[in-house]
Amino acid sequence: MNDATFRKFLINVHGVDVNFFRAAYGYLFSFLLVAAATLVCEFIRPYLVPTNMVMVYQLAVVIAAVKLGLRPAIATAFLGVLAFDFFFVPPRLTFSVADKEYLVTFTGFFVVGVIISSLVAKVREQSLEQIRLSRQAEKARVLQAQENLERALLNSISHDLRTPLVSITGALSALQEKSDRLSSQAKQELLETASDEAERLNRFVGNLLDMTRLEAGAMRLKIELCDVQELIGCALSAMESRLGNRTVSVLLPPGLMLIPLDMVLMTQVLVNLLDNANKYAPVTSAIEINASATSDWLVLTVADRGPGAPEAELTHLFDKFYHVQIPEKAGGTGLGLSICKGIVDAHGGKIVAKNREGGGLVVEIVLPVTAQSEDE
Amino acid sequence: MTGTQHSGSQHRILVIDDESAIRRFLHSALSSEEFNLHEAESGHSGLSAAAALRPDVILLDLGLPDMDGIEVIRRIREWSQVPIIILSVREREDDKVAALDAGADDYLSKPFGVGELLARIRVSLRRSLTQATEPVFTNDELRVDLNLRRVTLEGIEIQLTPTEYDLLRLLILHAGKVLTHRQILKRIWGVAHQEQPQVLRVTISNLRKKIERDPSRPRHITTEPGVGYRLKQSGQTV
């Protein structure tokens, strides 16, 4: 017998064991019920005629039927007859019966016991079935909700993947097929469209991959002591072409310590926040980046003068695929902020959005200054 | 298509990438009077092409089907110092660092533009052709005279600590090329400090405060997150 079949064999043996013990437990319990009923009858024996003791045994049968199921209940009825006969029907402590009328009592008791057992068992099964059905319904409901969410995600994703592809394909086919009839300015515009949209597509795919990795728990942080100014510099440099001429002010306290964080991922967080601010805030308004630190926390904020968000929606901003109702042009996938939250959470930090005095949104990231013990 | 005549002034570029679409794009983007492009679609054929062609630059995709890209770098480095530029996707920072530490010269994150690609190729070519660096390095308002150990910003002399100067000098000697944290730490602080990037970060931060107009938007020393540092060169379109 090779190892695998041996293991299978053991499992089978084990499975048989479990069933066997469960059954044995049922019958053992019916035996104990009968014993208990016999003890009770022994106490009341001076006050009752034996025939009435059958009631006590019948109670044991009902208990067995409710608690243990059909077969142990029948066993209880059967044992009950034997015990009743042996201990209480004269001549006592033998199975012989002096008064043959007791045979009717025995038969009646046993038949009633079996009927009660099967009725109770049926009710019991029905209620079990009902529980199972309601569990199934609950499961189906959860599945449905999940399915709805997935469908929404899929719609959103396919929309965001396809839109840039439509522009790229369109621009390229125009250049390919109508090249001789296009002015050089038109060609230039088509090329710019295609290249901007390709960049957008690339960012979206990047976000999608980040999200997938976060969800799968596959995002490993590479924590190193980092310079906050350098971090901000990396984010600004990645955003350079998108920010264009927009003013971005950076305010850092002098002598800020090195902070343990994953440089690549935290750069992504700042890029996403800057991208959001850039999308929603008027072109002429400034974006402000601030950092401050206490002995325990680093606080990084990115603030804009955009429309902000309704108070009730502030906490939902970081939900996956959540869009604040904003004019169409901003677009975006609603993935950016949830990725930020995922990354900040992984750092043991917090991220919150607030409306600013005087209008606009400020997103605040709070990170621990001492390294979190990372469970690998 | 690659069989155009070899003229002496043309640089031979070997592309090792299994994606035919990427080879095709590189072919149309690079084939010119300046470059002569050769293609290989696997690690093994790339290695034999490298030996047969003796290219001036190799563009190597790290995700080859038959062999680990880092292994390709190691095998080439056994007998050649030809510049190797890696093509890799954004998320694989660790792979890039491993490839650079294994002897690759630079990397490009896919997707990349032709401008970026040409800049990398030119930096690599210049490095392999002229080993000696100009004694005076200038980039916009920054001027460093390596002979006199003199650093000026808009004509005003700047005092650097010996470590800051050594770091700046190392970056100048490799201007335009990325250096990993480990490579810098090893050369400036010695092997013992190889695993202590925070020393490097503090020195970079101090150096930037002295030579950058706005240290939050560095124009000279740029950070490649998760990989290392690069000193920008005037005229570099990156």
Interface residues (C-beta under 8 A of the other chain):
Chain A: A198 N202 G206 L209 K222 E224 L225 C226 D227 Q229 E230 I232 G233 C234 L236 S237 V250 L252 L258 M263 V264 T267
Chain B: R90 E91 E93 D94 P111 P197 Q198 R201 V202 I204 S205 R208 P215 S216 R217 P218 T222 T223 P225 G226
